[in-house]
Amino acid sequence: MATRMTSIQVIPYAMKCGLSISQCRKLRLFKVSGKHYMNAEEVERVGGAFGRAVKLRRVEVGYTQEELAERAQLARSFVSGVERGTVKATVATVWKLAKGLHYSPSKLWAAAEEIYHSKHR
């Protein structure tokens, strides 16, 4: 997922956008990859879309949160947090969730992307 920008990453972004370093920090910008940045609100929306994709797939295969947690070797409270978008999944937990749902991680992300774009056009 996204990581908080360090001072070294903030300076080029601030210069490119005409913002001061303190303005970038106030916006709580996150570096996603390469030269792509997201603000905290976008990170939350992506997390929410991913959580909805997990829940839709879980319901589709007929599992409870407890059953998915057991199959993915995760805590039920963690699964619940992911589904609500309050907990951010790492690459490893995305993999575990996908495998617990008999799905590929790429299909899970594709479903999340569709949900994200359908709500933010």
N, C-alpha and C positions, 0 to 999 in steps of 0.2 A: 504494500500500500504506500501511501504518501509519507514522506518524512518532513519534519520541520526544517526549514531552510537555515543554514548556518550563515554567519556573517560573510563568509567567502562567497556563498551562493547568492546572498541578498544584493551585494554590491553590483554585479553585472546586471541583474534584473532591474534594480533601481535605476541604473544609468540608462538602460534600454527603454524603460517606460517613463523616464523623466520624473521618477519619484525619489524622495529621499530614502535613505536606509531606514530611518525611524518610521516613515509612512508604510514601507513594505512590512515591517515588523508588526505595526498596528493592524494591517490587513490580514495578518496571520497567514501568509502565503506558504504553500508547501511545494516542494520539488517532487514531481511524480517520476519523471525519467528524462534524461537528456536535457533539453531546453524547455520542457513542458512544466507549467506550474498550475496549481489549483489553490483557491482560497479555502478556508476552513468550511465555508458553507457548501462548496462543491464536493469536498471530501465527505461531508455528512450525507449529501444527496446520493453519492455513489454507494456509500455504505448502506443506506436505506434501500436502494434499488437491489443491491446484492442480497440483502436480507429478505426482501420480498420474493426474489427468485428462489432462494433456499426454501422458504415456506411453501411457495406454490409447488415446487417439485416434491417436497415432503408430503404434502396433502395428496398430490397426484399418485404417489406410490403407496399411500395409506399408512404412513408411519406417524406415531406420536413423537413429540420432542424427545421423550425418554428413549424411545426405540432408536431414533436417529443418533442421539448422543451415545448410546451403547455401541451401535454399529460403527460410528466414527471415532470411538474412543475419546470422547470429549464430555465435559460436564453438561448436564441438561441446562443449567443456568447460562452457560456459554452459548449454547445453541439458541436459547431464548433471546439473549442479547444480540446475537448476529441477526436473527430474524427481525428484531425491532430496530436494528441499525444503530444500537448504542455501543456495540462491541465491534471492533475492527478485526477481521480475520487476516491472519498471515498467509503466506503462500502455502505453508504446510497445512494449516487448518482448512484452507479452501480445498486442498487436495483431499483431506480426510472427509470433509463434508460431501464432496462430489462422489467419492468412492462409497460412502455410506448411503448415498442416494442412488447408487447404480447409474451414475452419470459421469461424463468426463468434465474436468474442470473448465475446459474451453466452452462446453455447452452451457454450463452454469453461468459463466461470465457473459456469454452471448445473450442468455435470457435476461440477465441483469442489465445489459446494455439496452436491450429492447424496452425494458421497463423504464429505465432512466430517460431514454429519448421520447417515449410516449408521454411522459409527465413534464418534460422540460423543452417543449418546442416553442 
